[in-house]
């Protein structure tokens, strides 16, 4: 489980880190002492859980959650008991009062459900995407391309481009390699939607998909593309 700690108290962060190090299968992604650092930490890393303080120097823990495009699991860790009810409006898994004891922390962590399904996705299989207020339920074969945007991935459909909170590398592992091709570090394209391919400078291939999207296949991947899709 990948955990981020956001708390303005250095002592509180040290205590949480020491306790987490005593629990199996915990990876501490990083620490932040304020709202701005916390948002940056969560958006730039793959995080399963935030251990989040209420009172931050530049806002509140609630402000931090509202600043995120997609919110991972949250457990509030704070000295204030009056915000407990409000915390569950933000789908908090638990609300811990300082000082936190190890048995209580373990109980809270047991509520975290970490996605671990790495099974392959078939072309006909549908996936559910929720992007803010919009929901999509689309077959994998109808996706034109995936585009990396930091810790998020944009899903290019025929008319819409929703985003999901998952790095492109994790998505690539589950895709059919006969249908999708990793054009570069930032792009995966559906080869069935390739309309045009043109050679460019430095060995790059310029691809135009049927929806008009232009994607460059990097020099290194162009060699792999030619090898895999040539007679």
RODO-2510 file (C-alpha; in nm, 4 decimals, decimal comma):
residues 231
     n   res          X          Y          Z
     1     x     0,0000     0,0000     0,0000
     2     x     0,1434     0,3366    -0,1069
     3     x     0,0925     0,5992     0,1646
     4     x     0,1416     0,9780     0,1657
     5     x     0,1618     1,1744     0,4920
     6     x     0,0358     1,5337     0,4971
     7     x     0,0770     1,7091     0,8323
     8     x     0,2278     2,0458     0,9310
     9     x     0,3817     1,8966     1,2451
    10     x     0,7238     1,7453     1,1868
    11     x     0,6932     1,5415     1,5085
    12     x     0,3573     1,4000     1,3989
    13     x     0,5033     1,3006     1,0615
    14     x     0,7993     1,1304     1,2291
    15     x     0,5692     0,9363     1,4641
    16     x     0,3458     0,8216     1,1782
    17     x     0,6457     0,7190     0,9704
    18     x     0,7906     0,5156     1,2565
    19     x     0,4603     0,3384     1,3124
    20     x     0,4061     0,2681     0,9427
    21     x     0,7525     0,1127     0,9233
    22     x     0,6336    -0,1485     1,1715
    23     x     0,3469    -0,2573     0,9435
    24     x     0,3940    -0,5024     0,6561
    25     x     0,3306    -0,4077     0,2924
    26     x     0,3418    -0,0319     0,3513
    27     x     0,5398     0,1948     0,1193
    28     x     0,5711     0,5568     0,2319
    29     x     0,5634     0,7639    -0,0872
    30     x     0,6530     1,0926     0,0793
    31     x     0,5606     1,3652     0,3250
    32     x     0,4208     1,7164     0,2947
    33     x     0,3789     1,9922     0,5517
    34     x     0,1171     2,2096     0,3818
    35     x    -0,1665     2,2100     0,1277
    36     x     0,0407     2,3063    -0,1781
    37     x     0,3082     2,0452    -0,1096
    38     x     0,0390     1,7866    -0,0359
    39     x    -0,1437     1,8393    -0,3634
    40     x     0,1860     1,8170    -0,5542
    41     x     0,2848     1,4994    -0,3695
    42     x    -0,0428     1,3201    -0,4437
    43     x    -0,0764     1,4356    -0,8047
    44     x     0,2809     1,3400    -0,8997
    45     x     0,2822     0,9955    -0,7404
    46     x     0,0678     0,6846    -0,7348
    47     x    -0,0927     0,7009    -0,3892
    48     x    -0,3331     0,4487    -0,2359
    49     x    -0,3886     0,6368     0,0900
    50     x    -0,3390     0,9844     0,2388
    51     x    -0,2896     1,0211     0,6130
    52     x    -0,4155     1,3772     0,6325
    53     x    -0,4217     1,6435     0,9040
    54     x    -0,7147     1,8861     0,9233
    55     x    -0,5225     2,2012     1,0148
    56     x    -0,2600     2,3028     0,7570
    57     x    -0,0740     2,6373     0,7368
    58     x    -0,2244     2,7356     0,4008
    59     x    -0,5702     2,5789     0,4295
    60     x    -0,7373     2,2669     0,5608
    61     x    -0,7271     1,8986     0,4795
    62     x    -1,0696     1,9446     0,3228
    63     x    -0,9294     2,2167     0,0961
    64     x    -0,6569     1,9751    -0,0125
    65     x    -0,9087     1,7079    -0,1108
    66     x    -1,1130     1,9606    -0,3072
    67     x    -0,7970     2,0627    -0,4952
    68     x    -0,7342     1,7102    -0,6223
    69     x    -0,8755     1,5919    -0,9518
    70     x    -0,9178     1,2390    -0,8184
    71     x    -0,9056     1,1519    -0,4496
    72     x    -0,7422     0,8327    -0,3184
    73     x    -0,8376     0,6731     0,0128
    74     x    -0,8191     0,9160     0,3049
    75     x    -0,7732     0,8726     0,6796
    76     x    -0,7745     1,1938     0,8806
    77     x    -0,5178     1,2207     1,1597
    78     x    -0,5786     1,5285     1,3732
    79     x    -0,5948     1,6823     1,7204
    80     x    -0,9454     1,8205     1,6568
    81     x    -1,2441     1,5969     1,7255
    82     x    -1,5106     1,8448     1,6074
    83     x    -1,4549     1,7698     1,2368
    84     x    -1,5235     1,3959     1,2548
    85     x    -1,8728     1,4146     1,1047
    86     x    -1,7613     1,6499     0,8276
    87     x    -1,4724     1,4179     0,7389
    88     x    -1,7116     1,1430     0,6336
    89     x    -1,8735     1,3821     0,3855
    90     x    -1,5396     1,3432     0,2029
    91     x    -1,5627     0,9620     0,2175
    92     x    -1,2905     0,9326     0,4800
    93     x    -1,2239     0,5743     0,5844
    94     x    -1,1467     0,6718     0,9429
    95     x    -1,0785     0,9644     1,1759
    96     x    -0,7861     0,9267     1,4158
    97     x    -0,7154     1,1582     1,7085
    98     x    -0,3570     1,2364     1,8040
    99     x    -0,1587     1,0864     1,9571
   100     x    -0,2212     0,7829     1,7373
   101     x    -0,1486     0,4413     1,8832
   102     x    -0,0181     0,1618     1,6631
   103     x    -0,3120    -0,0805     1,7174
   104     x    -0,5602     0,1952     1,6268
   105     x    -0,3600     0,2833     1,3145
   106     x    -0,3546    -0,0816     1,2063
   107     x    -0,7324    -0,1019     1,2463
   108     x    -0,7770     0,2067     1,0266
   109     x    -0,5398     0,0741     0,7603
   110     x    -0,7323    -0,2539     0,7450
   111     x    -1,0230    -0,0576     0,5915
   112     x    -0,8203     0,0382     0,2855
   113     x    -0,9018    -0,1541    -0,0306
   114     x    -0,6104    -0,1378    -0,2722
   115     x    -0,6778    -0,2258    -0,6360
   116     x    -0,4510    -0,5112    -0,7368
   117     x    -0,6182    -0,6625    -1,0422
   118     x    -0,3591    -0,6924    -1,3173
   119     x    -0,5534    -0,9379    -1,5330
   120     x    -0,5454    -0,8768    -1,9113
   121     x    -0,8278    -0,6784    -2,0685
   122     x    -0,9900    -0,8260    -2,3785
   123     x    -1,0878    -0,6070    -2,6746
   124     x    -1,4594    -0,6588    -2,6075
   125     x    -1,4369    -0,5992    -2,2348
   126     x    -1,5995    -0,2784    -2,1127
   127     x    -1,4377    -0,0472    -1,8595
   128     x    -1,6046     0,2103    -1,6373
   129     x    -1,4571     0,5617    -1,6304
   130     x    -1,5751     0,8377    -1,3967
   131     x    -1,4276     1,1793    -1,4683
   132     x    -1,5724     1,4438    -1,2359
   133     x    -1,9468     1,4459    -1,3127
   134     x    -1,9233     1,2402    -1,6333
   135     x    -1,9397     0,8609    -1,6532
   136     x    -1,8429     0,6320    -1,9422
   137     x    -1,8783     0,2562    -1,9971
   138     x    -1,6858     0,1692    -2,3116
   139     x    -1,5345    -0,1406    -2,4767
   140     x    -1,1551    -0,1427    -2,4795
   141     x    -1,1576    -0,1687    -2,8600
   142     x    -1,3371     0,1689    -2,8833
   143     x    -1,0490     0,3546    -2,7192
   144     x    -0,8329     0,5365    -2,9744
   145     x    -0,5376     0,6100    -2,7473
   146     x    -0,4098     0,6585    -2,3936
   147     x    -0,2068     0,9704    -2,3078
   148     x     0,0066     1,0086    -1,9943
   149     x    -0,0543     1,3191    -1,7855
   150     x     0,1659     1,2743    -1,4804
   151     x    -0,0058     1,0329    -1,2442
   152     x    -0,3237     1,0465    -1,4529
   153     x    -0,3987     0,9031    -1,7962
   154     x    -0,6258     1,0642    -2,0548
   155     x    -0,8463     0,8176    -2,2443
   156     x    -0,9046     0,9311    -2,6025
   157     x    -1,2471     0,8262    -2,7256
   158     x    -1,4057     0,9256    -3,0547
   159     x    -1,5590     1,2428    -2,9108
   160     x    -1,4504     1,2702    -2,5467
   161     x    -1,1256     1,2587    -2,3493
   162     x    -1,1919     1,1598    -1,9874
   163     x    -0,9101     1,1056    -1,7382
   164     x    -0,8465     0,8238    -1,4938
   165     x    -0,6292     0,8192    -1,1826
   166     x    -0,3792     0,5582    -1,2943
   167     x    -0,0325     0,5894    -1,4533
   168     x    -0,0029     0,4844    -1,8156
   169     x     0,2495     0,2120    -1,7317
   170     x    -0,0049     0,0245    -1,5181
   171     x    -0,2570     0,0449    -1,8026
   172     x    -0,0070    -0,0783    -2,0622
   173     x     0,0486    -0,4002    -1,8660
   174     x    -0,3179    -0,5000    -1,9060
   175     x    -0,3702    -0,4190    -2,2744
   176     x    -0,3724    -0,6603    -2,5691
   177     x    -0,0322    -0,6142    -2,7363
   178     x    -0,1829    -0,7241    -3,0692
   179     x    -0,4199    -0,4270    -3,0617
   180     x    -0,2402    -0,1523    -2,8698
   181     x     0,1104    -0,0223    -2,9255
   182     x     0,3266     0,1875    -2,6905
   183     x     0,4198     0,4724    -2,9240
   184     x     0,6292     0,6555    -2,6635
   185     x     0,6535     0,7072    -2,2904
   186     x     0,3466     0,9312    -2,3125
   187     x     0,1260     0,7523    -2,5658
   188     x    -0,0367     0,4148    -2,6306
   189     x    -0,2290     0,3916    -2,9579
   190     x    -0,4948     0,1548    -3,0853
   191     x    -0,3454     0,0246    -3,4106
   192     x    -0,6868    -0,0500    -3,5586
   193     x    -0,7554     0,3250    -3,5731
   194     x    -0,4378     0,4246    -3,7570
   195     x    -0,5391     0,6184    -4,0684
   196     x    -0,2005     0,7460    -4,1878
   197     x     0,1680     0,6971    -4,1107
   198     x     0,4367     0,9337    -4,2324
   199     x     0,8125     0,9248    -4,1727
   200     x     0,9545     1,2299    -3,9956
   201     x     1,2981     1,3534    -3,8947
   202     x     1,5344     1,1469    -3,6811
   203     x     1,3545     0,8188    -3,7445
   204     x     1,0256     0,9256    -3,5861
   205     x     0,6951     0,8109    -3,7362
   206     x     0,4006     1,0513    -3,7409
   207     x     0,0689     0,8701    -3,6976
   208     x    -0,2763     1,0135    -3,7624
   209     x    -0,5657     0,8303    -3,6009
   210     x    -0,9158     0,8154    -3,7459
   211     x    -1,0383     1,0799    -3,5011
   212     x    -0,7750     1,3229    -3,6312
   213     x    -0,5397     1,2900    -3,3360
   214     x    -0,1723     1,3037    -3,4364
   215     x     0,0775     1,0993    -3,2344
   216     x     0,4522     1,0586    -3,2786
   217     x     0,6073     0,7145    -3,2495
   218     x     0,9491     0,7683    -3,0980
   219     x     1,2611     0,6596    -3,2843
   220     x     1,3159     0,3637    -3,0533
   221     x     0,9533     0,2504    -3,0720
   222     x     0,9409     0,3060    -3,4492
   223     x     1,1919     0,0219    -3,4833
   224     x     0,9667    -0,2020    -3,2730
   225     x     0,6589    -0,0969    -3,4708
   226     x     0,8203    -0,1827    -3,8043
   227     x     0,9397    -0,5157    -3,6699
   228     x     0,6028    -0,6126    -3,5269
   229     x     0,3765    -0,4926    -3,8094
   230     x     0,5854    -0,5787    -4,1167
   231     x     0,5670    -0,8960    -4,3248
***
